[in-house]
Amino acid sequence: MTRTTEQVLGELGKAFGLTNVNLKHGLSQDELFRAAVAMDRGHVSIDGDGNEQKAFSTALGVEGPLVYYTDPTCTGRPTKDTFAVARPEIQDEVWWKPDFQKFDPTKFDALLPRVISHLNERNATLYSTDVFCGWDAEFSEPYRFVGEYATHAYFCNIMFPKQVRDDADRADVGWTLINVPSFRCDPERDGTNSERGVIIDITNRLALVLGRADYCGVNKKTMFTLMNFVLPSKGQLSMHCSANVGTNDDSAILFGLSGTGKTTLSADPDRLLIGDDEHVWSDVGISNFEDGCYAKLIDLDKENEPVIAAALSMKGTLIENVPPLPGKAMADTDPQELDLFDSSVTENTRFAYPLACNPGVAEGAKGPHPQTIVLLTADAFGVLPPVSILSPEEVMYHFVTGFTSKLAGTEVGITEPEATFSACFGAPFMSHKPSVYATLLADRMEKHKTRCILLNTGWSGGAYGSGARMSLKATRALLNAALNGDFDDVETQSEPTLGLTMPVSCPGVDSEILNPRNTWEDPQAYDAAAVSLRDMFRANYEAKGFAQLGIKAAM
C-alpha cells in the first residue's frame, strides 16, 4: 500500500498530534540527496554555531555517494543516553543495564507532547519514509522514520527493505521513530541524563531521538533493539551476526564483536551472502533484517575489501564522517581520493551501501536453517585455541559470555590486552535477558542438528606484542573445515585449563598450531596466561549472574 503525504500526515496527526508541519513523505533517493545537501543544518564542529552544512555531494554529484557529518559529540551510539520506558507491562521482561536504562513513564508521557509542540510551533520540515525491518514477510515489522534531516531518511532507505508485504496494518502494528535534533532535553524536567536522548516506548511502538544524537546508526540500531524484544516474544531468535549459504544449501551463522572478522569471513566468493549484521532465525530459516550494509571505513584496505572500495563511488550510498581533503572542496573530490586512514573526526567512520552492491547475495536475503554456527573471538592474550569444538552447553556459555579483547593503544589508557565481554555478541542491543536468546539458540541447534565451533582470529604464540595474529589463510581453512563437517568426527584433545575440545588435525593447517601451548616458546608462561584468562571468564560469569539465569559454567 503506497500512502500519499496527506495520508501519512493524517496518521501522524491522529497518533501523535503532528499537524502543523511541512511533511515530505516518500521522496526518491535523488530528491533526498538534494534536500540533504541544501537543507540539513546543525553542528559539525565543536565551536560551530549549530547552523553548519552537514551533507555534501562529491565530484560525482547525485550519481555518487552522499557525504554526511554528524554532531562531533555523537560520532557513535550515545549509550549513556539510551533508554526504554519502564511501563509495567514490560518492566520485568527487559534486560536493564547501563546502556539501556529505565525511563520514567510519567516523564515520557510529558516529554512526548513537548516534542510534538516544538515541531508544530516551528512548522518544521520533516522527512518520512516507510520501510520494513526484516525480509521474512511473516516476521517483518513496519518501520516509519520521521525526522528533520533528509540524510536520515536517505540512510533508512539504504538500510531497510521496502514493500516486503502489504502494509495496510502499518498504523496499527508499525513502529515509528521520530528524530528531532533541534529539540534540547532538560534533564531535570525531562528525566534524561543530558540534553539528548534515545528513548524507546516498547508498549506504544514509538522511539524518540532527541538533541545532538544525529549519528546515522542510531536509526538502525534502535530498530534492531526493538526487534530483539519483539521476535523472542514470538519465539523467534534475533541475532547480531553475519550469515551466508553455500552451493549445497548449507547456511552458516557467524557471531562476533567488532574486529573479530564477522564481515570479512562471511564474504566468501564460494558462498552467497545473506547479510553482515542483523538476522532472525525463524521457524523457516535465516533471514536478514536489512537491505544494506553499514561498514567501518577507518584504515580500509581497498585491495582486501574490493566490494566496499567499488561501492564508494556508487550512486545511492552514504559516507559518514570521513574528513574532507585539506584545501579541497568536497564537491571537487572524487570519492576514491578520500583519505580513509584519517581519523581526525572519529575512529568510527562509516559507509552505508545497498546489499545489492555485493557481488553474490542470496535471493531475498534468506537462507535455510544453518548447519554451522561460528562464535568468533579475537583473543589478544594468545591463549584460546585457533578452533574449539563446542558442546551444546558450552555453546550457551560462550554465547552469553561474548568474549573478545581490546588491544593496547586502541583506546586511551589501554596499555595491554583487555578482556571484553558482550553477552550474545551484542549486549547493548539485547533488550531481553541473555538467557532468552541462549535458550532459543540451544533449542534451534538441537532441533536442526547444528554444529558449533569457537574460532579464534586473535593471537598465537604469545599475547599481542609478542605473538603473531592468526593468518587469514589459516582461519579460512579452519572455517571451511567446519563448514564441510570435517570436525564432526575427528580425533580431539582437551586444553586442560580452559577445558576446550581441540581437533588434532585440519586439512591445510599445520597441526602444531591447533594446540596453543605448542606455539609458545615458554610453555609455563602459556599456562600462567591460560589461568589468568580462565579467571577473567569466571569473574565475568559471577558478575553477570549467569548461574541464576540457568547458564551452566563451562570453565
Salt bridges, closest charged atoms under 4 A:
GLU11 OE2 - ARG3 NE 2.96
GLU11 OE1 - ARG144 NH1 2.92
ASP30 OD1 - LYS315 NZ 2.72
GLU63 OE2 - LYS315 NZ 3.47
ASP71 OD2 - ARG212 NE 2.48
ASP81 OD2 - ARG196 NE 3.07
ASP109 OD1 - ARG87 NH2 2.68
ASP130 OD2 - HIS25 NE2 3.84
ASP130 OD1 - ARG144 NE 2.68
ASP130 OD2 - ARG170 NE 3.71
GLU141 OE1 - ARG205 NH2 2.71
GLU141 OE2 - LYS234 NZ 3.15
ASP167 OD2 - ARG3 NH1 3.10
ASP167 OD2 - ARG170 NE 2.84
ASP169 OD1 - ARG165 NH1 3.03
ASP190 OD1 - ARG114 NH2 2.66
ASP190 OD1 - ARG189 NE 2.81
ASP201 OD2 - ARG87 NH2 2.92
ASP214 OD2 - LYS54 NZ 2.90
ASP250 OD2 - ARG271 NH1 3.10
ASP268 OD2 - ARG476 NH1 3.88
ASP277 OD2 - LYS220 NZ 2.69
ASP277 OD2 - LYS221 NZ 3.07
ASP277 OD1 - HIS240 NE2 2.94
ASP277 OD1 - LYS262 NZ 3.19
GLU278 OE2 - LYS220 NZ 3.16
GLU278 OE2 - LYS221 NZ 3.04
ASP283 OD1 - ARG444 NH2 3.21
GLU290 OE2 - LYS220 NZ 2.59
ASP291 OD2 - LYS162 NZ 3.91
GLU337 OE2 - LYS328 NZ 3.10
GLU393 OE2 - LYS552 NZ 3.25
GLU411 OE2 - LYS406 NZ 3.32
ASP488 OD2 - ARG451 NH2 2.84
ASP527 OD1 - ARG517 NE 2.76
ASP535 OD1 - ARG534 NH2 3.16
